[in-house]
């Protein structure tokens, strides 16, 4: 069996002081800047329901037989399916010759768009504004136009619109890995990791839609196949069938990673139980249940001068208690990844008989909870 080479994402670009974070929407009292806070419990959350953003998901192309027409939705948040359906109906009706009705089912959670005219086609695929269509947010497939009828039901249930979070790094910066900590994104979602030189997203230079649900339930780690050097980076979340009705992310880690071939794997795994037991005078005990996590040993039994320098650069860049992503087996088992920190990084120890170029280094890392 091949020996695993652990990786650490330690230079989280989203935490840089000059980075500008933004989102398609944020729930009341919640800041998108929380994705750069290392407390997973401080989660960014989108507004519930459907958020329409101009130039992103505000167009519906349709045809009544005499050529293509377009309805433009008004930017804003529509908290319920009924409100979203009502607004779509108003905008389609204003642009159409026939009378359009739109409804949302509280049992199937699908939209229905109906015309009382003789010809009615929804140009989800061939429409001029297909790249900014609202179709995916309503559960309609964009693989083909809806034709041959006058009433069309969405293909899947829809509980919310698509959402995005974005980082403007101010200057083009190298990044080749990313992670989401404490998110609610479902396994069936489509998540696009996008990068671009400009703040324009209809055709970003990098558009990686790989979303491996096996990469972790609430901690998702992905090491990109190629390095990205761009100013703008975005996570586009298409999870309309998620009945939570909103998107949520605790921490967004984005940056480079280092590999440490000298790190020993298979070292002790400890339990981290934050629960507390109190014993009363009569002997009865009470438990204040808290989160459970784990601790791991991070060690380099033998490291070269080059590896020592690499480790010291990382150590001096991560303050005590500052969290990072540690993957013990990023190629064979990406689920063996953790959001961790150290309390007191030990100093490398020189091996006396090594001729001056071999070292050992060992420290206990603790899972970051809360």
Protein Blocks (a to p, Z undefined) as FASTA:
>chain_A
ZZddddddfbcfklpmklccddfbdcehiafklmmpcblklccdddehjdddehklmccc
ddehiaccdddddedddfbfklmmmmmmmmmmmmpmbdcdddddfklopacdddfbfbdc
ddfklpmklmmccklmnopafkbccehiabdcdfbdcfbdcddddddehiacddfbdcde
hiabdfkbccdddddfbdcfklgfbdcfbdcfklojklccdddfbdcddfbdcddddffk
lmnopacdfbdcdddddddfkbcghiacddddfbdcdddfkopacddddddddddddddf
bacfklmmmmmmmmmmpcghiacdddfblmlommlgccdddfbdcdddddfknoopaccd
dddddddeZZ
